[in-house]
């Protein structure tokens, strides 16, 4: 039976993964007592005992864990930003290509994608790979997310009895265009320049809506709506996790797209909206699902030879 150690299971992502794995009969979870969870020697011992270590830590602590694991047999699955574009690390979005899937299955070092980045990359990468969108495209992206993506501190702020009035309104952040997801948003699809990225947090617990607007002139096709939709459908055909509904299905929502529509689910829904002159590509998913713990669980399943959907909520 494989031994799994979650380094940082007290955080939002770590706790969710720990709860999801608690009933698995194919895994044994290694744990540390509360007083030892930040003890480097105790963490090193667990990392060296584990077959797989899941890091749910801030970037600096995740890098420390990788260092502590040196010389061990542990395969590492990192949910932080620290290694997403690092050499020698597989990018944990298996639907992107056969190469990505193989790298996750065989990898000793796998980085789970960022939540905002997952939606952008899922929409843009197939278009670049198919030649419909040039790598030189100058893109923009906005993303509306629930407050759980900010971790325990932000959750406490939004759920406090005496919270401040500014939390009643959606709030844009990442105002200096230096958001930590930008490097993977450029690197993974192979863009020449990073997009302009406008993330927005609002007063709902979980869910995410990532939108990439495109003009006809940015695309290399005669019939943008049909051809972009066909490209995404072909790319994700057969995927149990990423779904691409027909345009008529995607628009039958009363004129609205709710950012929390996929809350509690581990799948992702991609939509092509607008018209041939001005398109909106939209990715709907849960920032705690395909945006974090669900994506980590999917990668873990592939790394351990299980059905990749085991333990995922894809209803």
Secondary structure, 3 states (H helix, E strand, C coil): CEEEEEECCCCHHHHHHHHHHCCCCCEEEECCCHHHCCCHHHHHHHHHHCCEEEECCCHHHHHHHHHHCCCCCCEEEECCCCCCCCCCCEECCHHHCHHHHHHHHHCCEEECCCHHHHHHHHHHHHHHHCCCECCCCCCEEEEEEEHHHHHHHHHHHHHCCCCCHHHHCCEEECCCCCCCCHHHHHHCCCCCCCCEEEEEEECCCCCEEEEEEEEHHHECCCCHHHHHHHHHHHHCCCCCCEEECCHHHHCCCCCCCCCCCCCCCCCEEEEEEECCCEEEEEEEECCCHHHHHHHHHHHHHHHCCCCCCCCCCCC
